Amino acid sequence: MCARSSCGAASRWCRRSRPEGTAVIGRHRFVLDGGETAALILTTGGVYDRGGRRFLDIDEVVAALGHAASPRPPTEAERAFMLSHRNLREQAKAA
């Protein structure tokens, strides 16, 4: 069976620790040919301004794209993901 990824509109942004307000959560759903979900993967991302040597605030990015939107509160699963992600990054930095 073949799987395809669908992300686009499923991407969400939230406030987290990179500094505050500079990260998004991407939700990637892999769907089998029959329509069954094979996997759901959460990732994090951000936009880095090399010249300014900083991550851009997500509100800046959204505004630059011509939209005015506010992030919704993260779900319980997203909060657990963010905590796990932050802990893994801290462990990696300490190693």
Buried (B, 14 or more C-beta within 10 A) or exposed (E): EEEEEEEEEEEBBBBBBBEEBBBBBBBBBBBEEEEEEBEEEBEBBBBEEEEEEEBBBBBBBBEEEEEEEEBEEBEEEBEEBBEEBBEEEEEEEEE
